[in-house]
Amino acid sequence: MGPEYFWGSGMWIFPIIMLVVILLVIYLIFGRGRMVPPWYDNDRHYHRHDMPNTALEILKERYAKGEITKEQFGQMKKDILS
């Protein structure tokens, strides 16, 4: 039994099946659009820049852009914090 026995008798299909299984496992772990394992808890691991702005941050941005005056900023800030 030489190497021709392995390839000629249909045994060549097992390395291909193994490759498909390995690729399937890799896809199930990492192929969901991001490179994190399925046990990664996305709710616990968030970044500060992903959070929506609070009302006070929006107010500060408007004041910095010059959309509101200092008096309006002070009054709105007092309203927000109370």
C-alpha positions in Angstrom: 0.0 0.0 0.0 1.7 3.1 -1.2 0.6 6.7 -1.5 -1.5 5.9 -4.5 -3.8 3.9 -2.2 -4.5 6.9 0.0 -5.4 9.2 -2.9 -7.1 6.7 -5.1 -9.5 5.2 -2.6 -11.3 8.4 -1.7 -9.3 9.1 1.5 -8.4 12.5 0.1 -11.8 13.8 1.2 -10.9 13.6 5.0 -8.3 16.4 4.9 -10.8 18.6 3.0 -13.6 17.8 5.6 -11.2 18.7 8.4 -10.3 22.0 6.8 -14.0 22.8 6.4 -14.6 22.0 10.1 -11.7 24.2 11.2 -12.9 27.1 9.0 -16.4 26.7 10.4 -15.2 26.8 14.0 -13.1 29.9 13.2 -16.1 31.6 11.6 -18.4 30.8 14.5 -16.0 32.3 17.0 -14.7 35.4 15.1 -16.8 35.8 12.0 -19.7 37.8 13.3 -18.5 41.1 11.9 -16.0 41.8 14.6 -13.0 40.1 16.1 -14.3 39.2 19.5 -15.2 35.8 20.9 -18.9 35.0 21.5 -18.5 35.2 25.3 -17.4 38.9 25.0 -20.0 41.0 26.9 -20.6 44.0 24.7 -22.7 45.8 27.4 -19.9 45.7 29.9 -17.2 46.8 27.5 -18.2 50.2 26.1 -16.2 53.2 25.3 -16.9 56.7 26.6 -17.2 58.1 23.0 -19.9 55.6 22.2 -22.2 57.0 24.9 -24.8 59.6 23.9 -24.1 63.2 25.0 -25.8 64.3 28.2 -27.9 67.5 28.3 -25.1 69.4 30.0 -22.5 68.3 27.4 -24.8 69.4 24.6 -25.3 72.8 26.4 -21.5 73.2 26.8 -21.1 72.5 23.0 -23.7 75.1 22.1 -22.1 77.7 24.3 -18.7 76.9 22.8 -20.0 77.3 19.3 -21.5 80.7 20.2 -25.1 79.6 19.7 -26.2 80.8 23.1 -25.0 83.7 25.4 -23.4 83.4 28.8 -26.6 84.4 30.5 -28.6 81.8 28.6 -25.9 79.2 29.4 -26.1 80.0 33.1 -29.9 79.8 33.2 -30.1 76.6 31.2 -27.3 75.0 33.3 -29.2 75.9 36.5 -32.4 74.4 35.0 -30.6 71.2 34.0 -28.9 70.7 37.4 -32.0 71.4 39.5 
